[in-house]
Amino acid sequence: MRGYVMEREQDFDNEIEIDLKDLFLEIISYWQWIILVTIATGAVAFAISRFMITPMYESTSELYVLSKSTSITSLADIQTGTSLTNDYIVVVKGRPVLDQVIENLNLNESYKTLGGRVTLDNPSNSRVLNITVTDPDPQMAKTIADEIAKVASAYIAEKMKQDPPTIIQSGYDDGGAVSPNIGKNTVIGAFAGAFLSIAVIVVSYLFNDTIIDTEDVEKKLGMNVLGTLPLDESEDDGEQGKGRKHGRGSHRKKRKKKSASA
């Protein structure tokens, strides 16, 4: 008898599974709650992006790198200019250049803070170096980008004994804010709310051990049902019946009651 019970418990443990159809119906039964949470989190993400995050603007200055020893540009000059562009990327964001920019503009920040707002980009197969500065003030972003280009050009000519890079484009201050992306943040917030609400429903479903019908007895307790008694809802006090109708599992189809067996 003991061996039979142990074998029965082992079989029951091995037969634990998730009814995907039942889980799907459980999620669908809470569709109104999911939509409400999705709208709420999307609205919160929109409000934070629109009213709490400071808009940031960008401005870009461009340097043109070309090393030449004569009035005629040779292939060697072009190749040297391309190689120097990579060196200049290191120099432009170096401490000497940024410290000089901070001093010239009387900025109240360290070179590390300023360097974190400066982005350098060298388009493929070109000798152009883009200096992009991010700032809450579009005019200040332009001023800093132009000053970095000017100071870097002079520093390169003096310290590296090279022809100074030419400033071919000054920054602009008429661009729109580059961050935050309000639309993107709103969509991400809405999707996050939908995901979290569904996750809560799934976890609640998996950990809910409430016995609702005869199949739950067999699945969760591993016991055979010998018989069932019909519930006469007309004699019920109403409260219990209401809870049965609107509680978990209300979406399940009515199953045929099993006949008593010995």
N, C-alpha and C positions, 0 to 999 in steps of 0.2 A: 504493500500500500504506500509506504514511504517512497519507494523507488518510483512509483507511478506519479506521485505528487511532484517529485523533483523533476521528472521527465516532462510533466505537464507545464511546470513553471519555466523550464528551459525552452520548450517549444513556444510558449507565450512571449518570452523575451526575444526570440528570434523572429517572431511574426509582427513586431512593432513596426508600423509603417504609416505613412502620411497619405490620406485620401486627397489627392490633388483636386478632384472635382469638388469635394466637400469644402476644401480650403478656398477654392476659387469662389464658390457660392458664399462662403463666409465673408470674403473680402467685398464681394458685390453688395452684400446686404448692408454694408457701411458706406456706400458710395456717397451719400450726402455729407457724411463726416469727413471723408477724404477730400471732397471738393472744397469744403469749408476751410480745412487746414491748408490746402494748396493755395487758395486765394489769400488767406491770412499771411502765410509766410512770404508769398510774392509781394504783398503790400508792404510788409515790414522791410524786405530787401529794397524795394523801391524808395521807401521813406529814408532809409539809412543812406542809400546812394545819392539821393537828391538833396537831402537837407543836412546830413551829418559828415559827409566826406568832402574835403576841400578839393575843388576842381584843379587839375594840373594842366599846364600848357607847355608846349615845346617850341623851340626855335632852333634853326640849324644854319650854321655858317660852313662854307666849303673852302678847303685849301687845295691848290693844285701843285703837285710835287713834280718837278722836272729839273734834273741835274744836267747842266750843259757847260762846256768849257769854251765853246766857240759859238759863232752866230748860226752855225748849221747844226741842226739836231740830228744826231746819229742814232743808230739802233742801240748802241751801247748806252747812250744817254737815257733812252727810253727804258731799257732794262734796269739801269741803275736807279732811275726814278721810281720804278715799281718796287724795287727792294727797299728803298729808303722810306716808302710809305709805311711799311710795317714797323720800321724803327721809329718813325714819327708818332705812331700810335702810342708807343711806350712813353715817349718824351712829353707829348701833349698832356697826358694825365699824371705826369710826374709832379712831385711836390714843389720844385722850384717854379714851374709855370703857374700852378694853381695858387701858390702863396703870393706870387706877384699880382695875379688877378684879384685876389682878396684885398691886397693892399691898395691897388689902384682904384677899386670900386668901393673901398671901405665896407666890406661885407662883414657881418657879425657871425661868422661860422668858421669851422676848421677846414683844412684842405681835404680831410677825409669826407666830411659832410658834403662839400662841394663836388668832390670826385664821384660821390654816389649819385649825383644828379647829372653827371656828364656821360654821354654815350658817344663812342667813336665808331665810325663805320667806313670801311673801304669797299666800295662796289667792286664786284669781280672784274678782273682784267682792266682795271683803271688805275690812274695815279691821283684820284680824287679822294680826299679825306673829309668826311662829314663830321662836324662837331655839333652834337645835339645837346641842348640843355633843357632840363625840366624845372619849372618853377610855378608857384601859384599865380604869379603876376606875369602875363604874357610879355609886357615891355621889359621886365627884368630878365626874363629868359633870353630875349634878343640881345640885351646889353651884355650879359655874361658871355653868351656864345661869341659875339663879335670881339669882346676883349680877350677871350682865350685864343681866338685865331690870331689876333694882333700880337699878343705876348709870345705865343708859340712860334710864330714866324720869325720874330726878332731873336728869340732864344736859340733857335736852330741855326740861324746864320752866324751868331756869335760863338756858340759853344761847339757846334759840329762842323764849322768851317765849310758849310754848304750854301748854295744859293738859297735865299729865303723862299719858302713856299708862297705862292701868290694867292691872295684872298680873291676868289672868283665869285663868291656870293656871300652877302651879309644876311643875317637872320631876319625873319619876319615876325611881326607881333599881331597879325590879323587872323591867325588860325584858331579853330575851335578847341575846346578842352579835349585832351586825349584820355583823360580818366577823371572820374570813374565812368565805365560804360553802363549807364543806367538800365538800358534794355537788357543787356546780357546778365547783369546782376539780378534783375527781376525774374528772368526766366530760370536762372540757377536756383534762386530762393524758392520759386514755386515748385520746381522739380524736387528740391530737397524736402520740402514739406510733404509732397505726395509720397516720396520714398519712406520718410519716417513714419507717416501715418499707416502705410501698408505694413511696415516692419512691426509696428506695435500690434496691429491686428494679427499678424502671423504668429508672433511670439505668444500673444494671449491665447490664440487657438491651440498652439502646441502644448502649452502648460495648463490648459483647462482640463481638469480630470472629472468634470461633472458628468454624472450618469443621466442620460436623457432617454434612451430607448434600449431595447433588448440587445441590439448590436453593440452598443457601448459596454454593456455588461460582459459580453463575450470578448471584445477587443481589449478592454482596460483591466478586467479582472480575471480573464481566462477561465470563466465559469460558464457552464451550460445552463440555459434558461429552461426550467421545467414547465413553466406556464405563465400566462399573463392574465391580468384582470382588466377589463375595459373600464375606462373612466367615463362616467355619465356626467358630461359638462353641465347638464340642466340642474343637477343636484349639487354642483360645486358652488362655493361661496362667491365665485366670480373673480376674486383677487388672485387665487392660485392659477385659475385658468388663463387669466390675463398674462400672468408671468410666463406661463408655458407657451403662449402664442407669440410673445415678443422677445423671449429670451434666446440664448444661443441655440442654434439648430432649428429655428423657425422656418428656415428656407428649405429644410429637408422635405422630401416627399414622404407622405404617409406610407408606412410599410405595413404589410399584412402581419397580423398578430399570429404568433406561433401557437400551435395547439399544445396542450399539456402532454408531457411524455413521462414515462416512468424511468 
